[in-house]
Amino acid sequence: MKTADAEMCPLCGSPGPFADVPDMRKRTLRACPACRLVFAAPADLPSAEAERERYVKHRNGPADAGYVSFLRQALEPALPLLDPRMHGLDYGCGHTPTLHLLLKEAGLRCENYDPFFYPDWPAGSFDFLFATEVVEHFHRPAVEWPRMLSLLKPGGLLVVMTAPWEDLDAFRTWGYASDETHVVFYHRQSLEWIFARFGLDELDRANPRVWVLRKR
């Protein structure tokens, strides 16, 4: 079924019409025919208070071996491209920053930013930036992607970790869509649109949910 309304895709600006996507949380999800982003309707976006309440419940931290192993999926393909002269940022580090400790073990400097827990906007620009399980939370990806990238130097390294979608019918049972703070879901085509639009070159794609990119 197609939904035609005045809304635009929050990534590419397409006016649709958009395909309705089944959602286990009974939200209104729509699929953009142009960039293939799946996004929650504005009425179903969580408030800042609801988001923060959800994030506080996360038990992620350096003492959680499973979480550390999860983060290493993003860290390991990037490490050969980093050196101690570089200065990095964990964008969306959560309430208990962990990635910066793993980078410190490798002799690398990394600061922390999170709009809810470390909200001071970072000063200056960075040689590398990690966004692990962050971009699916963007309410306005057309605004938030360039805002994030403004912190990265030309030639800098961006590491993005998110789960891409492949089958619209799978949203009925897909665990990744069960989190109410996950409000945009990227197809490979959505990410290619972003990379082209914002000047990012793909360097590594060995892990299906990790992208290592170079900013032009």
Secondary structure, 3 states (H helix, E strand, C coil): CEECCCCCCCCCCCCCCEEEECCCCCCCEEECCCCCCEEECHHHCCCHHHHHHHHHCCCCCCCCHHHHHHHHHHHHHHHHHCCCCCEEEEECCCCCCCHHHHHHHCCCEEEEEECCCECCCCCCCEEEEEEECCHHHCCCHHHHHHHHHCCEEEEEEEEEECCCCCCHHHHHCCHHHHCCCCCEECCHHHHHHHHHHHCEEEEECCCCCEEEEEEC
